[in-house]
Amino acid sequence: MVKGQSRIPSVPMIRRALLHAEGEILWQEPLAPHTSLQVGGFADVLVIPSDVEDVIRVVRGARMNNIPLMVLGGTNVIIRDKGIRGIVMQLKELTKIQEELNQVVYAQAGVRLPRLMQFSHRRNLSGMEWAAGIPGTVGGGVMMNAGTRLGEMKDVLQAVDFVTIHGKQKRVEASTLTFLYRKTMLPQGIVVGAWMQLRSAAKGMIQSATKNYLDYRKTTQPLTWPNAGSVFKNPIGDSAGRLIEAAGLKGLRIGDAEVSTKHANFIVNRGAATAEQVLMLVDKVRNRVGRKFGIRLQLEWKVVGER
């Protein structure tokens, strides 16, 4: 996220900030359709830059005019019902992907992780099997150190293509970053791409590992309902899903927000859930688990927007 100083920017201020933007500009855009849980309010403006140079133009414009700027990932984010003030940027047009030397693959931030995995597998490159079934993007995967039981982004990340808060493009080596559980400590700015160091492997081995994990996800996770992935981080030595299920919370509902009956560490939208209902359910689950087990679950989601 790149933050400006104005809390409630006016439309003329935002228009001035976007004067040189060349991508798509959507005013008063509902954000729920842009998220995997399908909840949340409006953005003052949603900007979809056409390329990295356009990202730089928007960043510089927002900074010069003191307009708040947030990059929207969409898969592990909950947007509050009052929406987001300022500029919201979505990087879905940044879809360049290519193989470089020595089994390195470069992918821009808007590339979906399943596409990156498939691109790699067609070239008999292993290392992305952990991304099977994850609906997020390369940019989001870098930001949150995305992963599964098969591995995580830090295992393959070589470097990050980055736009600073001053609108400068730079390469940040992965060796200089700190990786935590579902979080990468990054400088302020915007991830616009990443280099992944992969390795050669037999196609059959790659396909087998990928298929096995996809089958596991289909069996254990509520993939047919809108959701934002795992709600809580796993406590050390335990599983958030196990704790929630043991607390008898599977199927608990507030409105159309429901603790999944298939996997307790998922909350699904059964039709018309609001962000408020989802967050009320999060608090109820966290409080019940805390009372029963003395463990305070930490949210894996990112919650943004006006209270």
C-alpha positions as protocol buffer text, in pm:
chain_id: "A"
residue {
  index: 1
  type: MET
  ca { x: 0 y: 0 z: 0 }
}
residue {
  index: 2
  type: VAL
  ca { x: 114 y: 353 z: -79 }
}
residue {
  index: 3
  type: LYS
  ca { x: -45 y: 606 z: 152 }
}
residue {
  index: 4
  type: GLY
  ca { x: -117 y: 972 z: 93 }
}
residue {
  index: 5
  type: GLN
  ca { x: -201 y: 1239 z: 349 }
}
residue {
  index: 6
  type: SER
  ca { x: -561 y: 1334 z: 256 }
}
residue {
  index: 7
  type: ARG
  ca { x: -821 y: 1126 z: 437 }
}
residue {
  index: 8
  type: ILE
  ca { x: -1119 y: 1217 z: 215 }
}
residue {
  index: 9
  type: PRO
  ca { x: -984 y: 1331 z: -122 }
}
residue {
  index: 10
  type: SER
  ca { x: -1216 y: 1521 z: -354 }
}
residue {
  index: 11
  type: VAL
  ca { x: -1299 y: 1407 z: -706 }
}
residue {
  index: 12
  type: PRO
  ca { x: -1107 y: 1702 z: -862 }
}
residue {
  index: 13
  type: MET
  ca { x: -799 y: 1606 z: -655 }
}
residue {
  index: 14
  type: ILE
  ca { x: -819 y: 1246 z: -773 }
}
residue {
  index: 15
  type: ARG
  ca { x: -873 y: 1352 z: -1135 }
}
residue {
  index: 16
  type: ARG
  ca { x: -563 y: 1567 z: -1112 }
}
residue {
  index: 17
  type: ALA
  ca { x: -365 y: 1273 z: -972 }
}
residue {
  index: 18
  type: LEU
  ca { x: -478 y: 1052 z: -1263 }
}
residue {
  index: 19
  type: LEU
  ca { x: -425 y: 1312 z: -1534 }
}
residue {
  index: 20
  type: HIS
  ca { x: -147 y: 1111 z: -1701 }
}
residue {
  index: 21
  type: ALA
  ca { x: -286 y: 761 z: -1638 }
}
residue {
  index: 22
  type: GLU
  ca { x: -345 y: 561 z: -1956 }
}
residue {
  index: 23
  type: GLY
  ca { x: -520 y: 251 z: -1824 }
}
residue {
  index: 24
  type: GLU
  ca { x: -886 y: 192 z: -1741 }
}
residue {
  index: 25
  type: ILE
  ca { x: -1040 y: 427 z: -1481 }
}
residue {
  index: 26
  type: LEU
  ca { x: -1367 y: 323 z: -1312 }
}
residue {
  index: 27
  type: TRP
  ca { x: -1537 y: 578 z: -1085 }
}
residue {
  index: 28
  type: GLN
  ca { x: -1744 y: 466 z: -783 }
}
residue {
  index: 29
  type: GLU
  ca { x: -1665 y: 106 z: -869 }
}
residue {
  index: 30
  type: PRO
  ca { x: -1821 y: -169 z: -650 }
}
residue {
  index: 31
  type: LEU
  ca { x: -1532 y: -379 z: -522 }
}
residue {
  index: 32
  type: ALA
  ca { x: -1718 y: -694 z: -415 }
}
residue {
  index: 33
  type: PRO
  ca { x: -1705 y: -844 z: -768 }
}
residue {
  index: 34
  type: HIS
  ca { x: -1327 y: -793 z: -768 }
}
residue {
  index: 35
  type: THR
  ca { x: -1274 y: -1008 z: -457 }
}
residue {
  index: 36
  type: SER
  ca { x: -1301 y: -1383 z: -412 }
}
residue {
  index: 37
  type: LEU
  ca { x: -1536 y: -1356 z: -109 }
}
residue {
  index: 38
  type: GLN
  ca { x: -1756 y: -1107 z: -299 }
}
residue {
  index: 39
  type: VAL
  ca { x: -1816 y: -862 z: -16 }
}
residue {
  index: 40
  type: GLY
  ca { x: -1731 y: -496 z: 35 }
}
residue {
  index: 41
  type: GLY
  ca { x: -1825 y: -143 z: -66 }
}
residue {
  index: 42
  type: PHE
  ca { x: -1720 y: 98 z: -341 }
}
residue {
  index: 43
  type: ALA
  ca { x: -1389 y: 254 z: -436 }
}
residue {
  index: 44
  type: ASP
  ca { x: -1379 y: 626 z: -510 }
}
residue {
  index: 45
  type: VAL
  ca { x: -1197 y: 513 z: -822 }
}
residue {
  index: 46
  type: LEU
  ca { x: -1053 y: 184 z: -944 }
}
residue {
  index: 47
  type: VAL
  ca { x: -755 y: 219 z: -1178 }
}
residue {
  index: 48
  type: ILE
  ca { x: -629 y: -67 z: -1395 }
}
residue {
  index: 49
  type: PRO
  ca { x: -287 y: 40 z: -1529 }
}
residue {
  index: 50
  type: SER
  ca { x: -198 y: -74 z: -1878 }
}
residue {
  index: 51
  type: ASP
  ca { x: 165 y: -160 z: -1794 }
}
residue {
  index: 52
  type: VAL
  ca { x: 443 y: -96 z: -1541 }
}
residue {
  index: 53
  type: GLU
  ca { x: 510 y: 252 z: -1680 }
}
residue {
  index: 54
  type: ASP
  ca { x: 143 y: 333 z: -1616 }
}
residue {
  index: 55
  type: VAL
  ca { x: 176 y: 206 z: -1257 }
}
residue {
  index: 56
  type: ILE
  ca { x: 463 y: 452 z: -1215 }
}
residue {
  index: 57
  type: ARG
  ca { x: 251 y: 738 z: -1354 }
}
residue {
  index: 58
  type: VAL
  ca { x: -33 y: 661 z: -1110 }
}
residue {
  index: 59
  type: VAL
  ca { x: 204 y: 632 z: -812 }
}
residue {
  index: 60
  type: ARG
  ca { x: 368 y: 964 z: -894 }
}
residue {
  index: 61
  type: GLY
  ca { x: 34 y: 1135 z: -949 }
}
residue {
  index: 62
  type: ALA
  ca { x: -106 y: 1005 z: -621 }
}
residue {
  index: 63
  type: ARG
  ca { x: 205 y: 1112 z: -432 }
}
residue {
  index: 64
  type: MET
  ca { x: 215 y: 1462 z: -582 }
}
residue {
  index: 65
  type: ASN
  ca { x: -152 y: 1517 z: -494 }
}
residue {
  index: 66
  type: ASN
  ca { x: -150 y: 1345 z: -152 }
}
residue {
  index: 67
  type: ILE
  ca { x: -408 y: 1085 z: -254 }
}
residue {
  index: 68
  type: PRO
  ca { x: -420 y: 749 z: -68 }
}
residue {
  index: 69
  type: LEU
  ca { x: -336 y: 459 z: -300 }
}
residue {
  index: 70
  type: MET
  ca { x: -401 y: 91 z: -237 }
}
residue {
  index: 71
  type: VAL
  ca { x: -329 y: -211 z: -455 }
}
residue {
  index: 72
  type: LEU
  ca { x: -616 y: -461 z: -457 }
}
residue {
  index: 73
  type: GLY
  ca { x: -522 y: -827 z: -469 }
}
residue {
  index: 74
  type: GLY
  ca { x: -866 y: -977 z: -424 }
}
residue {
  index: 75
  type: THR
  ca { x: -815 y: -1331 z: -293 }
}
residue {
  index: 76
  type: ASN
  ca { x: -724 y: -1291 z: 75 }
}
residue {
  index: 77
  type: VAL
  ca { x: -865 y: -943 z: 134 }
}
residue {
  index: 78
  type: ILE
  ca { x: -1186 y: -834 z: 304 }
}
residue {
  index: 79
  type: ILE
  ca { x: -1312 y: -490 z: 207 }
}
residue {
  index: 80
  type: ARG
  ca { x: -1540 y: -326 z: 462 }
}
residue {
  index: 81
  type: ASP
  ca { x: -1889 y: -228 z: 353 }
}
residue {
  index: 82
  type: LYS
  ca { x: -1813 y: 147 z: 344 }
}
residue {
  index: 83
  type: GLY
  ca { x: -1550 y: 88 z: 78 }
}
residue {
  index: 84
  type: ILE
  ca { x: -1213 y: 254 z: 17 }
}
residue {
  index: 85
  type: ARG
  ca { x: -1134 y: 622 z: -21 }
}
residue {
  index: 86
  type: GLY
  ca { x: -880 y: 744 z: -270 }
}
residue {
  index: 87
  type: ILE
  ca { x: -732 y: 538 z: -553 }
}
residue {
  index: 88
  type: VAL
  ca { x: -757 y: 160 z: -567 }
}
residue {
  index: 89
  type: MET
  ca { x: -523 y: -1 z: -819 }
}
residue {
  index: 90
  type: GLN
  ca { x: -567 y: -345 z: -973 }
}
residue {
  index: 91
  type: LEU
  ca { x: -276 y: -497 z: -1164 }
}
residue {
  index: 92
  type: LYS
  ca { x: -466 y: -749 z: -1375 }
}
residue {
  index: 93
  type: GLU
  ca { x: -317 y: -614 z: -1702 }
}
residue {
  index: 94
  type: LEU
  ca { x: 37 y: -694 z: -1586 }
}
residue {
  index: 95
  type: THR
  ca { x: 40 y: -1044 z: -1734 }
}
residue {
  index: 96
  type: LYS
  ca { x: 380 y: -1080 z: -1899 }
}
residue {
  index: 97
  type: ILE
  ca { x: 555 y: -1411 z: -1830 }
}
residue {
  index: 98
  type: GLN
  ca { x: 877 y: -1549 z: -1977 }
}
residue {
  index: 99
  type: GLU
  ca { x: 1154 y: -1800 z: -1917 }
}
residue {
  index: 100
  type: GLU
  ca { x: 1498 y: -1650 z: -1874 }
}
residue {
  index: 101
  type: LEU
  ca { x: 1842 y: -1811 z: -1836 }
}
residue {
  index: 102
  type: ASN
  ca { x: 1927 y: -2091 z: -1591 }
}
residue {
  index: 103
  type: GLN
  ca { x: 1568 y: -2204 z: -1529 }
}
residue {
  index: 104
  type: VAL
  ca { x: 1455 y: -1864 z: -1402 }
}
residue {
  index: 105
  type: VAL
  ca { x: 1098 y: -1756 z: -1483 }
}
residue {
  index: 106
  type: TYR
  ca { x: 990 y: -1391 z: -1470 }
}
residue {
  index: 107
  type: ALA
  ca { x: 620 y: -1314 z: -1418 }
}
residue {
  index: 108
  type: GLN
  ca { x: 447 y: -982 z: -1370 }
}
residue {
  index: 109
  type: ALA
  ca { x: 230 y: -918 z: -1067 }
}
residue {
  index: 110
  type: GLY
  ca { x: -103 y: -980 z: -1239 }
}
residue {
  index: 111
  type: VAL
  ca { x: -15 y: -1333 z: -1353 }
}
residue {
  index: 112
  type: ARG
  ca { x: -235 y: -1588 z: -1178 }
}
residue {
  index: 113
  type: LEU
  ca { x: -41 y: -1850 z: -982 }
}
residue {
  index: 114
  type: PRO
  ca { x: -209 y: -2142 z: -1163 }
}
residue {
  index: 115
  type: ARG
  ca { x: -100 y: -1992 z: -1497 }
}
residue {
  index: 116
  type: LEU
  ca { x: 257 y: -1953 z: -1369 }
}
residue {
  index: 117
  type: MET
  ca { x: 252 y: -2314 z: -1253 }
}
residue {
  index: 118
  type: GLN
  ca { x: 124 y: -2436 z: -1590 }
}
residue {
  index: 119
  type: PHE
  ca { x: 378 y: -2224 z: -1779 }
}
residue {
  index: 120
  type: SER
  ca { x: 657 y: -2377 z: -1571 }
}
residue {
  index: 121
  type: HIS
  ca { x: 530 y: -2733 z: -1606 }
}
residue {
  index: 122
  type: ARG
  ca { x: 513 y: -2710 z: -1986 }
}
residue {
  index: 123
  type: ARG
  ca { x: 887 y: -2642 z: -1971 }
}
residue {
  index: 124
  type: ASN
  ca { x: 951 y: -2930 z: -1726 }
}
residue {
  index: 125
  type: LEU
  ca { x: 1037 y: -2682 z: -1451 }
}
residue {
  index: 126
  type: SER
  ca { x: 955 y: -2780 z: -1094 }
}
residue {
  index: 127
  type: GLY
  ca { x: 913 y: -2564 z: -787 }
}
residue {
  index: 128
  type: MET
  ca { x: 563 y: -2420 z: -831 }
}
residue {
  index: 129
  type: GLU
  ca { x: 364 y: -2734 z: -744 }
}
residue {
  index: 130
  type: TRP
  ca { x: 262 y: -2573 z: -413 }
}
residue {
  index: 131
  type: ALA
  ca { x: 58 y: -2318 z: -612 }
}
residue {
  index: 132
  type: ALA
  ca { x: -185 y: -2581 z: -744 }
}
residue {
  index: 133
  type: GLY
  ca { x: -536 y: -2448 z: -693 }
}
residue {
  index: 134
  type: ILE
  ca { x: -435 y: -2118 z: -533 }
}
residue {
  index: 135
  type: PRO
  ca { x: -638 y: -1851 z: -716 }
}
residue {
  index: 136
  type: GLY
  ca { x: -412 y: -1558 z: -625 }
}
residue {
  index: 137
  type: THR
  ca { x: -160 y: -1363 z: -830 }
}
residue {
  index: 138
  type: VAL
  ca { x: 219 y: -1343 z: -836 }
}
residue {
  index: 139
  type: GLY
  ca { x: 205 y: -1000 z: -671 }
}
residue {
  index: 140
  type: GLY
  ca { x: -17 y: -1123 z: -390 }
}
residue {
  index: 141
  type: GLY
  ca { x: 188 y: -1441 z: -357 }
}
residue {
  index: 142
  type: VAL
  ca { x: 503 y: -1236 z: -302 }
}
residue {
  index: 143
  type: MET
  ca { x: 335 y: -997 z: -57 }
}
residue {
  index: 144
  type: MET
  ca { x: 196 y: -1272 z: 166 }
}
residue {
  index: 145
  type: ASN
  ca { x: 461 y: -1539 z: 107 }
}
residue {
  index: 146
  type: ALA
  ca { x: 181 y: -1760 z: -23 }
}
residue {
  index: 147
  type: GLY
  ca { x: 213 y: -2131 z: 23 }
}
residue {
  index: 148
  type: THR
  ca { x: 69 y: -2468 z: 110 }
}
residue {
  index: 149
  type: ARG
  ca { x: 197 y: -2782 z: 272 }
}
residue {
  index: 150
  type: LEU
  ca { x: 406 y: -2841 z: -44 }
}
residue {
  index: 151
  type: GLY
  ca { x: 607 y: -2521 z: -12 }
}
residue {
  index: 152
  type: GLU
  ca { x: 584 y: -2143 z: -32 }
}
residue {
  index: 153
  type: MET
  ca { x: 691 y: -1845 z: -237 }
}
residue {
  index: 154
  type: LYS
  ca { x: 1016 y: -1789 z: -49 }
}
residue {
  index: 155
  type: ASP
  ca { x: 1137 y: -2131 z: -165 }
}
residue {
  index: 156
  type: VAL
  ca { x: 1158 y: -2013 z: -527 }
}
residue {
  index: 157
  type: LEU
  ca { x: 1170 y: -1634 z: -513 }
}
residue {
  index: 158
  type: GLN
  ca { x: 1494 y: -1493 z: -653 }
}
residue {
  index: 159
  type: ALA
  ca { x: 1410 y: -1122 z: -680 }
}
residue {
  index: 160
  type: VAL
  ca { x: 1119 y: -877 z: -683 }
}
residue {
  index: 161
  type: ASP
  ca { x: 1040 y: -617 z: -948 }
}
residue {
  index: 162
  type: PHE
  ca { x: 928 y: -319 z: -743 }
}
residue {
  index: 163
  type: VAL
  ca { x: 791 y: 35 z: -783 }
}
residue {
  index: 164
  type: THR
  ca { x: 882 y: 253 z: -486 }
}
residue {
  index: 165
  type: ILE
  ca { x: 653 y: 511 z: -323 }
}
residue {
  index: 166
  type: HIS
  ca { x: 851 y: 774 z: -517 }
}
residue {
  index: 167
  type: GLY
  ca { x: 762 y: 608 z: -848 }
}
residue {
  index: 168
  type: LYS
  ca { x: 1100 y: 449 z: -920 }
}
residue {
  index: 169
  type: GLN
  ca { x: 1131 y: 96 z: -1057 }
}
residue {
  index: 170
  type: LYS
  ca { x: 1393 y: -123 z: -891 }
}
residue {
  index: 171
  type: ARG
  ca { x: 1493 y: -484 z: -840 }
}
residue {
  index: 172
  type: VAL
  ca { x: 1498 y: -614 z: -482 }
}
residue {
  index: 173
  type: GLU
  ca { x: 1692 y: -936 z: -422 }
}
residue {
  index: 174
  type: ALA
  ca { x: 1505 y: -1201 z: -223 }
}
residue {
  index: 175
  type: SER
  ca { x: 1816 y: -1259 z: -13 }
}
residue {
  index: 176
  type: THR
  ca { x: 1768 y: -909 z: 139 }
}
residue {
  index: 177
  type: LEU
  ca { x: 1406 y: -977 z: 244 }
}
residue {
  index: 178
  type: THR
  ca { x: 1263 y: -1132 z: 559 }
}
residue {
  index: 179
  type: PHE
  ca { x: 995 y: -1397 z: 511 }
}
residue {
  index: 180
  type: LEU
  ca { x: 743 y: -1478 z: 782 }
}
residue {
  index: 181
  type: TYR
  ca { x: 446 y: -1713 z: 792 }
}
residue {
  index: 182
  type: ARG
  ca { x: 213 y: -1570 z: 525 }
}
residue {
  index: 183
  type: LYS
  ca { x: 395 y: -1237 z: 516 }
}
residue {
  index: 184
  type: THR
  ca { x: 696 y: -1091 z: 338 }
}
residue {
  index: 185
  type: MET
  ca { x: 864 y: -787 z: 488 }
}
residue {
  index: 186
  type: LEU
  ca { x: 892 y: -556 z: 186 }
}
residue {
  index: 187
  type: PRO
  ca { x: 985 y: -190 z: 141 }
}
residue {
  index: 188
  type: GLN
  ca { x: 693 y: 50 z: 91 }
}
residue {
  index: 189
  type: GLY
  ca { x: 576 y: 39 z: -266 }
}
residue {
  index: 190
  type: ILE
  ca { x: 419 y: -196 z: -520 }
}
residue {
  index: 191
  type: VAL
  ca { x: 529 y: -539 z: -640 }
}
residue {
  index: 192
  type: VAL
  ca { x: 501 y: -539 z: -1020 }
}
residue {
  index: 193
  type: GLY
  ca { x: 677 y: -867 z: -1093 }
}
residue {
  index: 194
  type: ALA
  ca { x: 905 y: -1141 z: -964 }
}
residue {
  index: 195
  type: TRP
  ca { x: 1181 y: -1374 z: -1073 }
}
residue {
  index: 196
  type: MET
  ca { x: 1147 y: -1740 z: -962 }
}
residue {
  index: 197
  type: GLN
  ca { x: 1437 y: -1983 z: -959 }
}
residue {
  index: 198
  type: LEU
  ca { x: 1299 y: -2321 z: -1063 }
}
residue {
  index: 199
  type: ARG
  ca { x: 1465 y: -2655 z: -1143 }
}
residue {
  index: 200
  type: SER
  ca { x: 1439 y: -2924 z: -1410 }
}
residue {
  index: 201
  type: ALA
  ca { x: 1231 y: -3230 z: -1333 }
}
residue {
  index: 202
  type: ALA
  ca { x: 1055 y: -3514 z: -1511 }
}
residue {
  index: 203
  type: LYS
  ca { x: 712 y: -3413 z: -1642 }
}
residue {
  index: 204
  type: GLY
  ca { x: 551 y: -3720 z: -1485 }
}
residue {
  index: 205
  type: MET
  ca { x: 679 y: -3633 z: -1138 }
}
residue {
  index: 206
  type: ILE
  ca { x: 555 y: -3274 z: -1167 }
}
residue {
  index: 207
  type: GLN
  ca { x: 212 y: -3380 z: -1294 }
}
residue {
  index: 208
  type: SER
  ca { x: 173 y: -3642 z: -1022 }
}
residue {
  index: 209
  type: ALA
  ca { x: 256 y: -3400 z: -738 }
}
residue {
  index: 210
  type: THR
  ca { x: 23 y: -3137 z: -881 }
}
residue {
  index: 211
  type: LYS
  ca { x: -268 y: -3376 z: -936 }
}
residue {
  index: 212
  type: ASN
  ca { x: -237 y: -3523 z: -587 }
}
residue {
  index: 213
  type: TYR
  ca { x: -253 y: -3182 z: -425 }
}
residue {
  index: 214
  type: LEU
  ca { x: -540 y: -3061 z: -643 }
}
residue {
  index: 215
  type: ASP
  ca { x: -736 y: -3373 z: -550 }
}
residue {
  index: 216
  type: TYR
  ca { x: -662 y: -3307 z: -182 }
}
residue {
  index: 217
  type: ARG
  ca { x: -787 y: -2948 z: -210 }
}
residue {
  index: 218
  type: LYS
  ca { x: -1108 y: -3052 z: -385 }
}
residue {
  index: 219
  type: THR
  ca { x: -1175 y: -3309 z: -115 }
}
residue {
  index: 220
  type: THR
  ca { x: -1101 y: -3092 z: 188 }
}
residue {
  index: 221
  type: GLN
  ca { x: -1181 y: -2730 z: 92 }
}
residue {
  index: 222
  type: PRO
  ca { x: -1508 y: -2551 z: 0 }
}
residue {
  index: 223
  type: LEU
  ca { x: -1401 y: -2450 z: -349 }
}
residue {
  index: 224
  type: THR
  ca { x: -1758 y: -2424 z: -485 }
}
residue {
  index: 225
  type: TRP
  ca { x: -1851 y: -2132 z: -255 }
}
residue {
  index: 226
  type: PRO
  ca { x: -1703 y: -1778 z: -263 }
}
residue {
  index: 227
  type: ASN
  ca { x: -1427 y: -1763 z: 0 }
}
residue {
  index: 228
  type: ALA
  ca { x: -1104 y: -1578 z: 73 }
}
residue {
  index: 229
  type: GLY
  ca { x: -888 y: -1877 z: 161 }
}
residue {
  index: 230
  type: SER
  ca { x: -775 y: -1966 z: 511 }
}
residue {
  index: 231
  type: VAL
  ca { x: -918 y: -1724 z: 767 }
}
residue {
  index: 232
  type: PHE
  ca { x: -661 y: -1773 z: 1045 }
}
residue {
  index: 233
  type: LYS
  ca { x: -294 y: -1857 z: 1057 }
}
residue {
  index: 234
  type: ASN
  ca { x: -213 y: -2195 z: 1209 }
}
residue {
  index: 235
  type: PRO
  ca { x: -82 y: -2164 z: 1565 }
}
residue {
  index: 236
  type: ILE
  ca { x: 261 y: -2320 z: 1620 }
}
residue {
  index: 237
  type: GLY
  ca { x: 220 y: -2696 z: 1647 }
}
residue {
  index: 238
  type: ASP
  ca { x: -152 y: -2695 z: 1578 }
}
residue {
  index: 239
  type: SER
  ca { x: -415 y: -2627 z: 1313 }
}
residue {
  index: 240
  type: ALA
  ca { x: -664 y: -2340 z: 1319 }
}
residue {
  index: 241
  type: GLY
  ca { x: -916 y: -2561 z: 1141 }
}
residue {
  index: 242
  type: ARG
  ca { x: -883 y: -2833 z: 1405 }
}
residue {
  index: 243
  type: LEU
  ca { x: -933 y: -2582 z: 1689 }
}
residue {
  index: 244
  type: ILE
  ca { x: -1239 y: -2425 z: 1526 }
}
residue {
  index: 245
  type: GLU
  ca { x: -1395 y: -2763 z: 1455 }
}
residue {
  index: 246
  type: ALA
  ca { x: -1321 y: -2885 z: 1810 }
}
residue {
  index: 247
  type: ALA
  ca { x: -1497 y: -2574 z: 1940 }
}
residue {
  index: 248
  type: GLY
  ca { x: -1810 y: -2692 z: 1758 }
}
residue {
  index: 249
  type: LEU
  ca { x: -1820 y: -2400 z: 1516 }
}
residue {
  index: 250
  type: LYS
  ca { x: -1857 y: -2571 z: 1179 }
}
residue {
  index: 251
  type: GLY
  ca { x: -2172 y: -2443 z: 1012 }
}
residue {
  index: 252
  type: LEU
  ca { x: -2203 y: -2137 z: 1239 }
}
residue {
  index: 253
  type: ARG
  ca { x: -2373 y: -1857 z: 1043 }
}
residue {
  index: 254
  type: ILE
  ca { x: -2434 y: -1486 z: 1063 }
}
residue {
  index: 255
  type: GLY
  ca { x: -2656 y: -1391 z: 773 }
}
residue {
  index: 256
  type: ASP
  ca { x: -2506 y: -1553 z: 464 }
}
residue {
  index: 257
  type: ALA
  ca { x: -2157 y: -1572 z: 614 }
}
residue {
  index: 258
  type: GLU
  ca { x: -2088 y: -1930 z: 727 }
}
residue {
  index: 259
  type: VAL
  ca { x: -1803 y: -2125 z: 882 }
}
residue {
  index: 260
  type: SER
  ca { x: -1760 y: -2394 z: 619 }
}
residue {
  index: 261
  type: THR
  ca { x: -1892 y: -2738 z: 701 }
}
residue {
  index: 262
  type: LYS
  ca { x: -1614 y: -2882 z: 485 }
}
residue {
  index: 263
  type: HIS
  ca { x: -1313 y: -2702 z: 635 }
}
residue {
  index: 264
  type: ALA
  ca { x: -1354 y: -2502 z: 956 }
}
residue {
  index: 265
  type: ASN
  ca { x: -1080 y: -2251 z: 872 }
}
residue {
  index: 266
  type: PHE
  ca { x: -1282 y: -2120 z: 576 }
}
residue {
  index: 267
  type: ILE
  ca { x: -1569 y: -1874 z: 586 }
}
residue {
  index: 268
  type: VAL
  ca { x: -1792 y: -1889 z: 279 }
}
residue {
  index: 269
  type: ASN
  ca { x: -2043 y: -1648 z: 132 }
}
residue {
  index: 270
  type: ARG
  ca { x: -2365 y: -1838 z: 75 }
}
residue {
  index: 271
  type: GLY
  ca { x: -2516 y: -1564 z: -136 }
}
residue {
  index: 272
  type: ALA
  ca { x: -2555 y: -1215 z: 7 }
}
residue {
  index: 273
  type: ALA
  ca { x: -2313 y: -1190 z: 298 }
}
residue {
  index: 274
  type: THR
  ca { x: -2185 y: -846 z: 396 }
}
residue {
  index: 275
  type: ALA
  ca { x: -1837 y: -765 z: 516 }
}
residue {
  index: 276
  type: GLU
  ca { x: -1986 y: -675 z: 853 }
}
residue {
  index: 277
  type: GLN
  ca { x: -2140 y: -1021 z: 886 }
}
residue {
  index: 278
  type: VAL
  ca { x: -1815 y: -1187 z: 785 }
}
residue {
  index: 279
  type: LEU
  ca { x: -1611 y: -988 z: 1039 }
}
residue {
  index: 280
  type: MET
  ca { x: -1868 y: -1049 z: 1314 }
}
residue {
  index: 281
  type: LEU
  ca { x: -1834 y: -1421 z: 1243 }
}
residue {
  index: 282
  type: VAL
  ca { x: -1453 y: -1393 z: 1256 }
}
residue {
  index: 283
  type: ASP
  ca { x: -1476 y: -1231 z: 1601 }
}
residue {
  index: 284
  type: LYS
  ca { x: -1721 y: -1492 z: 1726 }
}
residue {
  index: 285
  type: VAL
  ca { x: -1497 y: -1778 z: 1612 }
}
residue {
  index: 286
  type: ARG
  ca { x: -1184 y: -1617 z: 1757 }
}
residue {
  index: 287
  type: ASN
  ca { x: -1354 y: -1550 z: 2092 }
}
residue {
  index: 288
  type: ARG
  ca { x: -1501 y: -1901 z: 2119 }
}
residue {
  index: 289
  type: VAL
  ca { x: -1166 y: -2067 z: 2041 }
}
residue {
  index: 290
  type: GLY
  ca { x: -992 y: -1831 z: 2285 }
}
residue {
  index: 291
  type: ARG
  ca { x: -1229 y: -1920 z: 2569 }
}
residue {
  index: 292
  type: LYS
  ca { x: -1213 y: -2294 z: 2504 }
}
residue {
  index: 293
  type: PHE
  ca { x: -841 y: -2338 z: 2432 }
}
residue {
  index: 294
  type: GLY
  ca { x: -670 y: -2022 z: 2557 }
}
residue {
  index: 295
  type: ILE
  ca { x: -535 y: -1951 z: 2206 }
}
residue {
  index: 296
  type: ARG
  ca { x: -595 y: -1625 z: 2021 }
}
residue {
  index: 297
  type: LEU
  ca { x: -610 y: -1701 z: 1651 }
}
residue {
  index: 298
  type: GLN
  ca { x: -428 y: -1456 z: 1424 }
}
residue {
  index: 299
  type: LEU
  ca { x: -605 y: -1341 z: 1110 }
}
residue {
  index: 300
  type: GLU
  ca { x: -448 y: -1447 z: 780 }
}
residue {
  index: 301
  type: TRP
  ca { x: -678 y: -1220 z: 581 }
}
residue {
  index: 302
  type: LYS
  ca { x: -608 y: -853 z: 519 }
}
residue {
  index: 303
  type: VAL
  ca { x: -900 y: -626 z: 620 }
}
residue {
  index: 304
  type: VAL
  ca { x: -917 y: -285 z: 451 }
}
residue {
  index: 305
  type: GLY
  ca { x: -1161 y: 0 z: 399 }
}
residue {
  index: 306
  type: GLU
  ca { x: -1363 y: 257 z: 592 }
}
residue {
  index: 307
  type: ARG
  ca { x: -1501 y: 159 z: 932 }
}
